[in-house]
């Protein structure tokens, strides 16, 4: 697994210029999908420069998230990887109003989570147990509850600056401070 999209994310925007994807896109659960041809998107972009700018910004944000994933997988140990991913998902979901103060739905199995963290299912289970025992978070029944947001962010070396949250209108208007 090389990325996780949340509701409202634009998938395959890079395909607009590259003409094809070099990966597959699969939904984990029920999803509403709106599909537009590349020609339609290109024509809309020409007619509406603000829309073209939004597409560009969305692509830049996707690239920033990809760089964070590379950092996480290449530099962090298993628990820190998980902490970073949970912090990122909470921040991204909070930006679109889909996270409560300390919890959010995450329709992933432990196997899915392991794929995103590049861990075996057994190792993923151990990591989740350790995070729970340390009082940082609980992942149960596809629901995440963060018990200590600052400690989780510190463990995961998470700095939300790469998400450019201050550049977007967030539903709750609060800064994403880890």
Secondary structure, 3 states (H helix, E strand, C coil): CCCCCCCCCCCCCCHHHHCCCCCCCCCCCCCCCCCCCHHHHHHHHHHCHHHHHHHHHHHHHHHHHHHHHHHHHHHCCHHHHHHHHHHHHHHHHHHCCCCCCCEEECCCCHHHHHHHHCCCHHHHHHHHHHHHHCCCEEEECCEEEECCHHHHHHHCCCCHHHHCHHHCCCCCCCCCCC
